[in-house]
Amino acid sequence: MARHERTPAGVPDSSLLSRLSGYLERERSKAAELALVGFVRELLPLLDDLEDALHSVPDYIGHIPRARLEFLHRDVRALLDRAGVREIIPEPGSPVDPRLHEIVGHDATSNFPDDHVAHVALKGYRLNHHVLRRAQVIAGGQKCRVQRRAPLRPAA
């Protein structure tokens, strides 16, 4: 039977229906993953603020114990872990990977060479093969070795 022929009753071939069903399931799965990526990207600044608050607040904020913030942080992290979200935290001294790291500064006093991580300014996150946010890092040395294009000469 030809690829798109119909059976005598006018019903599409079962192998065609099977392929179509598989295609629709793959597309549905991709759409769900992209929706999750978008949602988690929106959630990351909230997580950053919560972590900053935990590092800067005393044991009590008014009548609220610090432990309540810690529980909230733990629950949000657990939710993201169950969804498959993983942190990107490069080790000091590791080479900068532009796919996973964004250089936001340089530390000339570090013992690390240029284009190597001196320390992490802000954690990054990934979900499966999607980088949700690159880790923001301070690189060693005075400047990055990334080649920049020379500026264009003005027209004469």
N, CA, C and O atoms as a GROMACS GRO file, in nm:
protein
  624
    1MET      N    1   0.086  -0.117   0.000
    1MET     CA    2   0.000   0.000   0.000
    1MET      C    3   0.091   0.124   0.000
    1MET      O    4   0.191   0.125   0.071
    2ALA      N    5   0.059   0.224  -0.076
    2ALA     CA    6   0.138   0.346  -0.083
    2ALA      C    7   0.135   0.419   0.051
    2ALA      O    8   0.047   0.394   0.134
    3ARG      N    9   0.229   0.506   0.070
    3ARG     CA   10   0.248   0.573   0.200
    3ARG      C   11   0.122   0.643   0.251
    3ARG      O   12   0.091   0.633   0.370
    4HIS      N   13   0.050   0.711   0.168
    4HIS     CA   14  -0.066   0.787   0.213
    4HIS      C   15  -0.198   0.729   0.163
    4HIS      O   16  -0.302   0.795   0.167
    5GLU      N   17  -0.194   0.606   0.116
    5GLU     CA   18  -0.318   0.546   0.068
    5GLU      C   19  -0.410   0.518   0.184
    5GLU      O   20  -0.367   0.500   0.297
    6ARG      N   21  -0.534   0.514   0.154
    6ARG     CA   22  -0.635   0.482   0.255
    6ARG      C   23  -0.683   0.338   0.231
    6ARG      O   24  -0.679   0.286   0.120
    7THR      N   25  -0.728   0.279   0.337
    7THR     CA   26  -0.786   0.146   0.324
    7THR      C   27  -0.917   0.158   0.248
    7THR      O   28  -0.968   0.268   0.232
    8PRO      N   29  -0.971   0.048   0.200
    8PRO     CA   30  -1.096   0.056   0.123
    8PRO      C   31  -1.208   0.128   0.196
    8PRO      O   32  -1.294   0.188   0.132
    9ALA      N   33  -1.210   0.124   0.329
    9ALA     CA   34  -1.318   0.191   0.403
    9ALA      C   35  -1.292   0.340   0.418
    9ALA      O   36  -1.372   0.410   0.480
   10GLY      N   37  -1.180   0.391   0.363
   10GLY     CA   38  -1.150   0.533   0.372
   10GLY      C   39  -1.075   0.571   0.499
   10GLY      O   40  -1.057   0.690   0.526
   11VAL      N   41  -1.030   0.475   0.576
   11VAL     CA   42  -0.958   0.499   0.700
   11VAL      C   43  -0.808   0.499   0.669
   11VAL      O   44  -0.762   0.412   0.595
   12PRO      N   45  -0.730   0.595   0.724
   12PRO     CA   46  -0.587   0.597   0.698
   12PRO      C   47  -0.519   0.470   0.746
   12PRO      O   48  -0.566   0.404   0.839
   13ASP      N   49  -0.409   0.436   0.682
   13ASP     CA   50  -0.327   0.320   0.716
   13ASP      C   51  -0.286   0.328   0.863
   13ASP      O   52  -0.255   0.437   0.912
   14SER      N   53  -0.286   0.216   0.934
   14SER     CA   54  -0.255   0.216   1.078
   14SER      C   55  -0.111   0.260   1.104
   14SER      O   56  -0.084   0.320   1.209
   15SER      N   57  -0.017   0.233   1.015
   15SER     CA   58   0.121   0.278   1.037
   15SER      C   59   0.129   0.430   1.027
   15SER      O   60   0.208   0.492   1.098
   16LEU      N   61   0.049   0.490   0.941
   16LEU     CA   62   0.044   0.636   0.932
   16LEU      C   63  -0.011   0.696   1.062
   16LEU      O   64   0.042   0.794   1.113
   17LEU      N   65  -0.116   0.636   1.113
   17LEU     CA   66  -0.174   0.682   1.240
   17LEU      C   67  -0.074   0.666   1.353
   17LEU      O   68  -0.066   0.752   1.441
   18SER      N   69   0.000   0.559   1.352
   18SER     CA   70   0.100   0.534   1.457
   18SER      C   71   0.210   0.640   1.451
   18SER      O   72   0.250   0.693   1.554
   19ARG      N   73   0.259   0.669   1.331
   19ARG     CA   74   0.363   0.771   1.316
   19ARG      C   75   0.311   0.909   1.357
   19ARG      O   76   0.381   0.985   1.423
   20LEU      N   77   0.189   0.940   1.318
   20LEU     CA   78   0.128   1.067   1.353
   20LEU      C   79   0.110   1.079   1.504
   20LEU      O   80   0.137   1.184   1.562
   21SER      N   81   0.067   0.973   1.567
   21SER     CA   82   0.050   0.972   1.712
   21SER      C   83   0.185   0.995   1.782
   21SER      O   84   0.193   1.072   1.878
   22GLY      N   85   0.290   0.929   1.735
   22GLY     CA   86   0.425   0.949   1.791
   22GLY      C   87   0.473   1.092   1.773
   22GLY      O   88   0.531   1.150   1.865
   23TYR      N   89   0.450   1.148   1.656
   23TYR     CA   90   0.490   1.286   1.628
   23TYR      C   91   0.417   1.382   1.722
   23TYR      O   92   0.479   1.472   1.779
   24LEU      N   93   0.287   1.364   1.737
   24LEU     CA   94   0.209   1.453   1.823
   24LEU      C   95   0.254   1.443   1.968
   24LEU      O   96   0.258   1.543   2.039
   25GLU      N   97   0.288   1.324   2.014
   25GLU     CA   98   0.336   1.306   2.151
   25GLU      C   99   0.471   1.376   2.171
   25GLU      O  100   0.492   1.439   2.274
   26ARG      N  101   0.561   1.364   2.073
   26ARG     CA  102   0.691   1.433   2.084
   26ARG      C  103   0.673   1.584   2.085
   26ARG      O  104   0.740   1.654   2.162
   27GLU      N  105   0.585   1.636   2.003
   27GLU     CA  106   0.560   1.780   1.999
   27GLU      C  107   0.495   1.829   2.129
   27GLU      O  108   0.529   1.937   2.177
   28ARG      N  109   0.404   1.751   2.186
   28ARG     CA  110   0.342   1.785   2.313
   28ARG      C  111   0.447   1.789   2.424
   28ARG      O  112   0.445   1.877   2.510
   29SER      N  113   0.537   1.693   2.422
   29SER     CA  114   0.643   1.687   2.523
   29SER      C  115   0.737   1.808   2.512
   29SER      O  116   0.777   1.865   2.613
   30LYS      N  117   0.772   1.845   2.389
   30LYS     CA  118   0.858   1.963   2.368
   30LYS      C  119   0.789   2.089   2.417
   30LYS      O  120   0.852   2.173   2.481
   31ALA      N  121   0.661   2.103   2.386
   31ALA     CA  122   0.586   2.222   2.428
   31ALA      C  123   0.579   2.230   2.580
   31ALA      O  124   0.593   2.338   2.637
   32ALA      N  125   0.558   2.117   2.646
   32ALA     CA  126   0.552   2.116   2.793
   32ALA      C  127   0.687   2.154   2.852
   32ALA      O  128   0.693   2.228   2.950
   33GLU      N  129   0.796   2.104   2.794
   33GLU     CA  130   0.929   2.136   2.845
   33GLU      C  131   0.960   2.285   2.826
   33GLU      O  132   1.017   2.348   2.915
   34LEU      N  133   0.923   2.341   2.712
   34LEU     CA  134   0.947   2.483   2.688
   34LEU      C  135   0.864   2.570   2.783
   34LEU      O  136   0.910   2.675   2.827
   35ALA      N  137   0.743   2.527   2.814
   35ALA     CA  138   0.660   2.601   2.910
   35ALA      C  139   0.726   2.598   3.048
   35ALA      O  140   0.726   2.699   3.118
   36LEU      N  141   0.781   2.483   3.087
   36LEU     CA  142   0.849   2.472   3.216
   36LEU      C  143   0.974   2.559   3.218
   36LEU      O  144   1.003   2.623   3.319
   37VAL      N  145   1.048   2.561   3.109
   37VAL     CA  146   1.168   2.646   3.099
   37VAL      C  147   1.130   2.792   3.122
   37VAL      O  148   1.196   2.862   3.198
   38GLY      N  149   1.026   2.838   3.056
   38GLY     CA  150   0.982   2.977   3.072
   38GLY      C  151   0.938   3.007   3.215
   38GLY      O  152   0.971   3.113   3.268
   39PHE      N  153   0.866   2.916   3.276
   39PHE     CA  154   0.820   2.936   3.413
   39PHE      C  155   0.937   2.943   3.510
   39PHE      O  156   0.942   3.032   3.595
   40VAL      N  157   1.031   2.851   3.497
   40VAL     CA  158   1.146   2.849   3.590
   40VAL      C  159   1.233   2.973   3.570
   40VAL      O  160   1.284   3.027   3.668
   41ARG      N  161   1.250   3.020   3.447
   41ARG     CA  162   1.326   3.143   3.425
   41ARG      C  163   1.263   3.261   3.500
   41ARG      O  164   1.334   3.346   3.553
   42GLU      N  165   1.130   3.265   3.504
   42GLU     CA  166   1.060   3.370   3.577
   42GLU      C  167   1.076   3.355   3.728
   42GLU      O  168   1.072   3.453   3.801
   43LEU      N  169   1.093   3.233   3.773
   43LEU     CA  170   1.104   3.203   3.916
   43LEU      C  171   1.244   3.230   3.972
   43LEU      O  172   1.257   3.255   4.092
   44LEU      N  173   1.347   3.225   3.889
   44LEU     CA  174   1.485   3.237   3.938
   44LEU      C  175   1.514   3.366   4.014
   44LEU      O  176   1.581   3.359   4.117
   45PRO      N  177   1.467   3.483   3.970
   45PRO     CA  178   1.492   3.604   4.050
   45PRO      C  179   1.431   3.596   4.190
   45PRO      O  180   1.489   3.648   4.286
   46LEU      N  181   1.316   3.532   4.202
   46LEU     CA  182   1.254   3.513   4.333
   46LEU      C  183   1.343   3.425   4.421
   46LEU      O  184   1.362   3.455   4.539
   47LEU      N  185   1.397   3.319   4.365
   47LEU     CA  186   1.488   3.232   4.439
   47LEU      C  187   1.613   3.307   4.481
   47LEU      O  188   1.661   3.290   4.593
   48ASP      N  189   1.668   3.390   4.391
   48ASP     CA  190   1.785   3.471   4.425
   48ASP      C  191   1.756   3.564   4.543
   48ASP      O  192   1.836   3.575   4.635
   49ASP      N  193   1.640   3.630   4.539
   49ASP     CA  194   1.602   3.721   4.647
   49ASP      C  195   1.587   3.646   4.779
   49ASP      O  196   1.627   3.696   4.884
   50LEU      N  197   1.529   3.529   4.774
   50LEU     CA  198   1.511   3.448   4.894
   50LEU      C  199   1.647   3.407   4.952
   50LEU      O  200   1.666   3.413   5.074
   51GLU      N  201   1.740   3.366   4.866
   51GLU     CA  202   1.874   3.330   4.914
   51GLU      C  203   1.948   3.451   4.970
   51GLU      O  204   2.017   3.439   5.071
   52ASP      N  205   1.934   3.566   4.906
   52ASP     CA  206   1.995   3.688   4.959
   52ASP      C  207   1.938   3.723   5.096
   52ASP      O  208   2.012   3.762   5.187
   53ALA      N  209   1.807   3.708   5.111
   53ALA     CA  210   1.744   3.736   5.240
   53ALA      C  211   1.796   3.643   5.348
   53ALA      O  212   1.820   3.686   5.461
   54LEU      N  213   1.815   3.516   5.314
   54LEU     CA  214   1.865   3.421   5.413
   54LEU      C  215   2.006   3.455   5.459
   54LEU      O  216   2.042   3.430   5.574
   55HIS      N  217   2.085   3.512   5.370
   55HIS     CA  218   2.224   3.548   5.406
   55HIS      C  219   2.234   3.679   5.481
   55HIS      O  220   2.339   3.710   5.537
   56SER      N  221   2.126   3.757   5.484
   56SER     CA  222   2.139   3.891   5.542
   56SER      C  223   2.045   3.920   5.659
   56SER      O  224   2.055   4.026   5.721
   57VAL      N  225   1.955   3.829   5.691
   57VAL     CA  226   1.860   3.859   5.798
   57VAL      C  227   1.906   3.801   5.931
   57VAL      O  228   1.977   3.700   5.935
   58PRO      N  229   1.865   3.864   6.040
   58PRO     CA  230   1.895   3.808   6.173
   58PRO      C  231   1.805   3.688   6.201
   58PRO      O  232   1.729   3.645   6.114
   59ASP      N  233   1.813   3.635   6.322
   59ASP     CA  234   1.734   3.517   6.357
   59ASP      C  235   1.583   3.543   6.353
   59ASP      O  236   1.505   3.451   6.331
   60TYR      N  237   1.544   3.667   6.374
   60TYR     CA  238   1.402   3.703   6.368
   60TYR      C  239   1.384   3.828   6.283
   60TYR      O  240   1.466   3.920   6.287
   61ILE      N  241   1.276   3.831   6.206
   61ILE     CA  242   1.237   3.949   6.130
   61ILE      C  243   1.101   3.988   6.184
   61ILE      O  244   0.998   3.931   6.147
   62GLY      N  245   1.101   4.085   6.274
   62GLY     CA  246   0.976   4.116   6.343
   62GLY      C  247   0.941   3.997   6.431
   62GLY      O  248   1.016   3.961   6.522
   63HIS      N  249   0.825   3.936   6.403
   63HIS     CA  250   0.782   3.819   6.480
   63HIS      C  251   0.803   3.690   6.403
   63HIS      O  252   0.766   3.583   6.451
   64ILE      N  253   0.863   3.697   6.284
   64ILE     CA  254   0.881   3.579   6.199
   64ILE      C  255   1.020   3.520   6.221
   64ILE      O  256   1.120   3.589   6.200
   65PRO      N  257   1.028   3.395   6.263
   65PRO     CA  258   1.161   3.335   6.281
   65PRO      C  259   1.228   3.309   6.147
   65PRO      O  260   1.162   3.276   6.048
   66ARG      N  261   1.358   3.322   6.143
   66ARG     CA  262   1.437   3.298   6.023
   66ARG      C  263   1.412   3.157   5.968
   66ARG      O  264   1.420   3.135   5.848
   67ALA      N  265   1.382   3.064   6.057
   67ALA     CA  266   1.359   2.925   6.016
   67ALA      C  267   1.247   2.914   5.914
   67ALA      O  268   1.250   2.824   5.829
   68ARG      N  269   1.147   3.002   5.920
   68ARG     CA  270   1.038   2.998   5.821
   68ARG      C  271   1.090   3.029   5.682
   68ARG      O  272   1.047   2.967   5.585
   69LEU      N  273   1.183   3.125   5.671
   69LEU     CA  274   1.245   3.152   5.540
   69LEU      C  275   1.327   3.032   5.494
   69LEU      O  276   1.326   2.997   5.375
   70GLU      N  277   1.396   2.969   5.587
   70GLU     CA  278   1.476   2.851   5.551
   70GLU      C  279   1.387   2.738   5.500
   70GLU      O  280   1.422   2.670   5.404
   71PHE      N  281   1.272   2.717   5.565
   71PHE     CA  282   1.178   2.614   5.519
   71PHE      C  283   1.125   2.647   5.380
   71PHE      O  284   1.116   2.559   5.294
   72LEU      N  285   1.090   2.772   5.358
   72LEU     CA  286   1.041   2.815   5.228
   72LEU      C  287   1.147   2.792   5.121
   72LEU      O  288   1.117   2.740   5.014
   73HIS      N  289   1.271   2.831   5.150
   73HIS     CA  290   1.380   2.810   5.055
   73HIS      C  291   1.399   2.662   5.025
   73HIS      O  292   1.415   2.624   4.909
   74ARG      N  293   1.397   2.579   5.128
   74ARG     CA  294   1.414   2.435   5.110
   74ARG      C  295   1.303   2.379   5.022
   74ARG      O  296   1.329   2.296   4.935
   75ASP      N  297   1.179   2.423   5.044
   75ASP     CA  298   1.066   2.373   4.966
   75ASP      C  299   1.075   2.416   4.820
   75ASP      O  300   1.045   2.337   4.730
   76VAL      N  301   1.114   2.540   4.795
   76VAL     CA  302   1.129   2.587   4.656
   76VAL      C  303   1.240   2.510   4.586
   76VAL      O  304   1.224   2.469   4.471
   77ARG      N  305   1.353   2.491   4.654
   77ARG     CA  306   1.464   2.414   4.594
   77ARG      C  307   1.421   2.270   4.565
   77ARG      O  308   1.454   2.216   4.460
   78ALA      N  309   1.346   2.208   4.656
   78ALA     CA  310   1.299   2.071   4.636
   78ALA      C  311   1.205   2.063   4.516
   78ALA      O  312   1.211   1.968   4.438
   79LEU      N  313   1.119   2.164   4.501
   79LEU     CA  314   1.029   2.169   4.387
   79LEU      C  315   1.108   2.177   4.256
   79LEU      O  316   1.078   2.105   4.160
   80LEU      N  317   1.208   2.264   4.252
   80LEU     CA  318   1.291   2.277   4.132
   80LEU      C  319   1.372   2.150   4.105
   80LEU      O  320   1.388   2.110   3.990
   81ASP      N  321   1.421   2.087   4.211
   81ASP     CA  322   1.494   1.960   4.194
   81ASP      C  323   1.404   1.853   4.132
   81ASP      O  324   1.446   1.782   4.042
   82ARG      N  325   1.281   1.842   4.181
   82ARG     CA  326   1.188   1.744   4.125
   82ARG      C  327   1.158   1.773   3.978
   82ARG      O  328   1.133   1.680   3.900
   83ALA      N  329   1.159   1.899   3.940
   83ALA     CA  330   1.134   1.937   3.801
   83ALA      C  331   1.257   1.913   3.713
   83ALA      O  332   1.248   1.922   3.590
   84GLY      N  333   1.372   1.882   3.775
   84GLY     CA  334   1.493   1.855   3.697
   84GLY      C  335   1.586   1.975   3.684
   84GLY      O  336   1.681   1.970   3.605
   85VAL      N  337   1.561   2.082   3.758
   85VAL     CA  338   1.646   2.201   3.752
   85VAL      C  339   1.773   2.174   3.832
   85VAL      O  340   1.768   2.128   3.946
   86ARG      N  341   1.888   2.202   3.771
   86ARG     CA  342   2.018   2.181   3.836
   86ARG      C  343   2.095   2.312   3.839
   86ARG      O  344   2.087   2.393   3.746
   87GLU      N  345   2.172   2.331   3.947
   87GLU     CA  346   2.254   2.451   3.961
   87GLU      C  347   2.379   2.440   3.874
   87GLU      O  348   2.430   2.330   3.850
   88ILE      N  349   2.427   2.554   3.827
   88ILE     CA  350   2.556   2.563   3.759
   88ILE      C  351   2.645   2.645   3.851
   88ILE      O  352   2.630   2.766   3.862
   89ILE      N  353   2.738   2.577   3.917
   89ILE     CA  354   2.831   2.643   4.008
   89ILE      C  355   2.972   2.595   3.973
   89ILE      O  356   3.014   2.491   4.022
   90PRO      N  357   3.044   2.670   3.889
   90PRO     CA  358   3.178   2.625   3.850
   90PRO      C  359   3.276   2.632   3.967
   90PRO      O  360   3.265   2.718   4.054
   91GLU      N  361   3.370   2.541   3.967
   91GLU     CA  362   3.474   2.538   4.069
   91GLU      C  363   3.576   2.650   4.043
   91GLU      O  364   3.608   2.678   3.927
   92PRO      N  365   3.625   2.715   4.147
   92PRO     CA  366   3.732   2.813   4.128
   92PRO      C  367   3.853   2.746   4.060
   92PRO      O  368   3.894   2.637   4.098
   93GLY      N  369   3.907   2.814   3.961
   93GLY     CA  370   4.020   2.762   3.886
   93GLY      C  371   3.982   2.686   3.760
   93GLY      O  372   4.068   2.655   3.678
   94SER      N  373   3.853   2.657   3.744
   94SER     CA  374   3.810   2.586   3.622
   94SER      C  375   3.803   2.684   3.506
   94SER      O  376   3.777   2.803   3.526
   95PRO      N  377   3.824   2.636   3.384
   95PRO     CA  378   3.816   2.725   3.267
   95PRO      C  379   3.674   2.779   3.250
   95PRO      O  380   3.576   2.710   3.277
   96VAL      N  381   3.665   2.902   3.204
   96VAL     CA  382   3.535   2.962   3.176
   96VAL      C  383   3.478   2.896   3.050
   96VAL      O  384   3.545   2.889   2.947
   97ASP      N  385   3.356   2.849   3.061
   97ASP     CA  386   3.284   2.790   2.947
   97ASP      C  387   3.175   2.889   2.908
   97ASP      O  388   3.077   2.903   2.982
   98PRO      N  389   3.188   2.957   2.795
   98PRO     CA  390   3.090   3.060   2.759
   98PRO      C  391   2.948   3.009   2.742
   98PRO      O  392   2.853   3.088   2.744
   99ARG      N  393   2.930   2.878   2.725
   99ARG     CA  394   2.794   2.823   2.716
   99ARG      C  395   2.727   2.819   2.853
   99ARG      O  396   2.605   2.823   2.863
  100LEU      N  397   2.809   2.810   2.961
  100LEU     CA  398   2.756   2.794   3.095
  100LEU      C  399   2.790   2.911   3.188
  100LEU      O  400   2.727   2.926   3.293
  101HIS      N  401   2.888   2.992   3.150
  101HIS     CA  402   2.937   3.099   3.238
  101HIS      C  403   2.937   3.233   3.165
  101HIS      O  404   2.962   3.239   3.045
  102GLU      N  405   2.909   3.337   3.240
  102GLU     CA  406   2.917   3.474   3.187
  102GLU      C  407   3.015   3.551   3.275
  102GLU      O  408   2.994   3.562   3.395
  103ILE      N  409   3.121   3.603   3.216
  103ILE     CA  410   3.220   3.679   3.292
  103ILE      C  411   3.162   3.818   3.318
  103ILE      O  412   3.130   3.891   3.225
  104VAL      N  413   3.150   3.853   3.447
  104VAL     CA  414   3.096   3.983   3.485
  104VAL      C  415   3.202   4.071   3.550
  104VAL      O  416   3.173   4.184   3.589
  105GLY      N  417   3.323   4.020   3.562
  105GLY     CA  418   3.431   4.098   3.620
  105GLY      C  419   3.560   4.018   3.623
  105GLY      O  420   3.562   3.900   3.590
  106HIS      N  421   3.667   4.086   3.663
  106HIS     CA  422   3.799   4.022   3.672
  106HIS      C  423   3.861   4.055   3.806
  106HIS      O  424   3.842   4.164   3.860
  107ASP      N  425   3.936   3.961   3.859
  107ASP     CA  426   4.003   3.978   3.987
  107ASP      C  427   4.153   3.965   3.963
  107ASP      O  428   4.206   3.855   3.953
  108ALA      N  429   4.220   4.079   3.956
  108ALA     CA  430   4.364   4.080   3.928
  108ALA      C  431   4.444   4.025   4.045
  108ALA      O  432   4.561   3.989   4.029
  109THR      N  433   4.383   4.019   4.164
  109THR     CA  434   4.455   3.970   4.281
  109THR      C  435   4.445   3.819   4.298
  109THR      O  436   4.512   3.762   4.384
  110SER      N  437   4.362   3.752   4.216
  110SER     CA  438   4.349   3.606   4.229
  110SER      C  439   4.472   3.539   4.169
  110SER      O  440   4.546   3.598   4.091
  111ASN      N  441   4.492   3.417   4.207
  111ASN     CA  442   4.603   3.338   4.155
  111ASN      C  443   4.565   3.259   4.031
  111ASN      O  444   4.641   3.174   3.985
  112PHE      N  445   4.447   3.286   3.977
  112PHE     CA  446   4.399   3.210   3.862
  112PHE      C  447   4.431   3.285   3.733
  112PHE      O  448   4.427   3.408   3.730
  113PRO      N  449   4.461   3.211   3.628
  113PRO     CA  450   4.490   3.277   3.500
  113PRO      C  451   4.365   3.339   3.437
  113PRO      O  452   4.252   3.312   3.479
  114ASP      N  453   4.388   3.422   3.336
  114ASP     CA  454   4.277   3.479   3.261
  114ASP      C  455   4.189   3.365   3.210
  114ASP      O  456   4.236   3.254   3.185
  115ASP      N  457   4.062   3.394   3.196
  115ASP     CA  458   3.964   3.298   3.142
  115ASP      C  459   3.945   3.176   3.231
  115ASP      O  460   3.899   3.072   3.184
  116HIS      N  461   3.980   3.188   3.359
  116HIS     CA  462   3.951   3.083   3.457
  116HIS      C  463   3.869   3.147   3.570
  116HIS      O  464   3.887   3.264   3.603
  117VAL      N  465   3.780   3.070   3.626
  117VAL     CA  466   3.689   3.119   3.729
  117VAL      C  467   3.767   3.148   3.857
  117VAL      O  468   3.834   3.060   3.911
  118ALA      N  469   3.757   3.271   3.907
  118ALA     CA  470   3.813   3.305   4.038
  118ALA      C  471   3.707   3.279   4.145
  118ALA      O  472   3.737   3.218   4.248
  119HIS      N  473   3.585   3.324   4.122
  119HIS     CA  474   3.473   3.291   4.209
  119HIS      C  475   3.340   3.320   4.137
  119HIS      O  476   3.336   3.388   4.035
  120VAL      N  477   3.234   3.267   4.195
  120VAL     CA  478   3.101   3.278   4.135
  120VAL      C  479   3.028   3.396   4.198
  120VAL      O  480   3.016   3.405   4.320
  121ALA      N  481   2.979   3.487   4.114
  121ALA     CA  482   2.901   3.600   4.162
  121ALA      C  483   2.753   3.563   4.176
  121ALA      O  484   2.687   3.608   4.270
  122LEU      N  485   2.702   3.481   4.085
  122LEU     CA  486   2.561   3.440   4.087
  122LEU      C  487   2.550   3.303   4.022
  122LEU      O  488   2.599   3.282   3.910
  123LYS      N  489   2.486   3.209   4.091
  123LYS     CA  490   2.469   3.074   4.038
  123LYS      C  491   2.390   3.075   3.908
  123LYS      O  492   2.305   3.161   3.886
  124GLY      N  493   2.420   2.979   3.824
  124GLY     CA  494   2.341   2.957   3.704
  124GLY      C  495   2.252   2.836   3.724
  124GLY      O  496   2.264   2.764   3.823
  125TYR      N  497   2.164   2.813   3.628
  125TYR     CA  498   2.073   2.699   3.637
  125TYR      C  499   2.051   2.641   3.498
  125TYR      O  500   2.058   2.710   3.397
  126ARG      N  501   2.025   2.509   3.496
  126ARG     CA  502   1.994   2.440   3.371
  126ARG      C  503   1.879   2.343   3.395
  126ARG      O  504   1.858   2.294   3.506
  127LEU      N  505   1.806   2.316   3.290
  127LEU     CA  506   1.699   2.218   3.291
  127LEU      C  507   1.722   2.130   3.169
  127LEU      O  508   1.702   2.173   3.056
  128ASN      N  509   1.762   2.006   3.194
  128ASN     CA  510   1.800   1.914   3.088
  128ASN      C  511   1.907   1.981   3.000
  128ASN      O  512   2.013   2.016   3.052
  129HIS      N  513   1.883   1.999   2.873
  129HIS     CA  514   1.983   2.061   2.785
  129HIS      C  515   1.962   2.213   2.771
  129HIS      O  516   2.034   2.278   2.695
  130HIS      N  517   1.865   2.269   2.842
  130HIS     CA  518   1.838   2.414   2.836
  130HIS      C  519   1.916   2.485   2.947
  130HIS      O  520   1.902   2.451   3.065
  131VAL      N  521   1.998   2.582   2.910
  131VAL     CA  522   2.062   2.667   3.010
  131VAL      C  523   1.962   2.778   3.040
  131VAL      O  524   1.933   2.862   2.955
  132LEU      N  525   1.911   2.778   3.163
  132LEU     CA  526   1.812   2.877   3.203
  132LEU      C  527   1.878   3.011   3.231
  132LEU      O  528   1.826   3.117   3.196
  133ARG      N  529   1.995   3.004   3.294
  133ARG     CA  530   2.074   3.125   3.321
  133ARG      C  531   2.217   3.079   3.340
  133ARG      O  532   2.246   2.988   3.417
  134ARG      N  533   2.309   3.146   3.268
  134ARG     CA  534   2.451   3.114   3.285
  134ARG      C  535   2.497   3.164   3.421
  134ARG      O  536   2.448   3.265   3.471
  135ALA      N  537   2.592   3.092   3.481
  135ALA     CA  538   2.651   3.137   3.607
  135ALA      C  539   2.731   3.264   3.579
  135ALA      O  540   2.808   3.270   3.483
  136GLN      N  541   2.714   3.364   3.663
  136GLN     CA  542   2.791   3.488   3.650
  136GLN      C  543   2.916   3.472   3.734
  136GLN      O  544   2.909   3.448   3.855
  137VAL      N  545   3.032   3.485   3.669
  137VAL     CA  546   3.158   3.456   3.736
  137VAL      C  547   3.254   3.575   3.729
  137VAL      O  548   3.247   3.658   3.638
  138ILE      N  549   3.342   3.579   3.827
  138ILE     CA  550   3.455   3.671   3.825
  138ILE      C  551   3.573   3.588   3.779
  138ILE      O  552   3.606   3.485   3.839
  139ALA      N  553   3.637   3.632   3.672
  139ALA     CA  554   3.749   3.558   3.615
  139ALA      C  555   3.880   3.609   3.675
  139ALA      O  556   3.888   3.722   3.725
  140GLY      N  557   3.981   3.526   3.669
  140GLY     CA  558   4.113   3.566   3.715
  140GLY      C  559   4.178   3.660   3.616
  140GLY      O  560   4.130   3.676   3.504
  141GLY      N  561   4.286   3.722   3.658
  141GLY     CA  562   4.363   3.808   3.568
  141GLY      C  563   4.302   3.944   3.543
  141GLY      O  564   4.198   3.978   3.599
  142GLN      N  565   4.368   4.020   3.458
  142GLN     CA  566   4.325   4.156   3.428
  142GLN      C  567   4.210   4.162   3.329
  142GLN      O  568   4.120   4.244   3.342
  143LYS      N  569   4.214   4.075   3.229
  143LYS     CA  570   4.111   4.080   3.126
  143LYS      C  571   4.095   3.945   3.062
  143LYS      O  572   4.178   3.856   3.079
  144CYS      N  573   3.991   3.932   2.990
  144CYS     CA  574   3.958   3.808   2.920
  144CYS      C  575   4.038   3.800   2.791
  144CYS      O  576   4.065   3.902   2.728
  145ARG      N  577   4.076   3.680   2.752
  145ARG     CA  578   4.150   3.661   2.628
  145ARG      C  579   4.061   3.650   2.506
  145ARG      O  580   4.110   3.624   2.396
  146VAL      N  581   3.934   3.669   2.521
  146VAL     CA  582   3.842   3.658   2.408
  146VAL      C  583   3.880   3.764   2.305
  146VAL      O  584   3.896   3.882   2.337
  147GLN      N  585   3.895   3.720   2.183
  147GLN     CA  586   3.933   3.813   2.076
  147GLN      C  587   3.814   3.900   2.039
  147GLN      O  588   3.703   3.851   2.019
  148ARG      N  589   3.838   4.027   2.032
  148ARG     CA  590   3.733   4.120   1.990
  148ARG      C  591   3.770   4.172   1.851
  148ARG      O  592   3.887   4.188   1.817
  149ARG      N  593   3.667   4.196   1.773
  149ARG     CA  594   3.692   4.248   1.639
  149ARG      C  595   3.735   4.393   1.649
  149ARG      O  596   3.686   4.468   1.734
  150ALA      N  597   3.826   4.432   1.562
  150ALA     CA  598   3.871   4.571   1.558
  150ALA      C  599   3.755   4.659   1.512
  150ALA      O  600   3.673   4.617   1.431
  151PRO      N  601   3.749   4.781   1.565
  151PRO     CA  602   3.640   4.869   1.522
  151PRO      C  603   3.653   4.901   1.374
  151PRO      O  604   3.762   4.903   1.317
  152LEU      N  605   3.539   4.926   1.314
  152LEU     CA  606   3.540   4.960   1.171
  152LEU      C  607   3.602   5.098   1.152
  152LEU      O  608   3.581   5.189   1.233
  153ARG      N  609   3.676   5.113   1.045
  153ARG     CA  610   3.734   5.243   1.013
  153ARG      C  611   3.626   5.334   0.957
  153ARG      O  612   3.538   5.288   0.884
  154PRO      N  613   3.632   5.461   0.992
  154PRO     CA  614   3.532   5.552   0.935
  154PRO      C  615   3.550   5.564   0.784
  154PRO      O  616   3.661   5.559   0.732
  155ALA      N  617   3.439   5.578   0.715
  155ALA     CA  618   3.444   5.592   0.569
  155ALA      C  619   3.510   5.724   0.531
  155ALA      O  620   3.488   5.827   0.595
  156ALA      N  621   3.592   5.719   0.426
  156ALA     CA  622   3.663   5.840   0.383
  156ALA      C  623   3.577   5.926   0.297
  156ALA      O  624   3.621   6.032   0.252
   0.00000   0.00000   0.00000
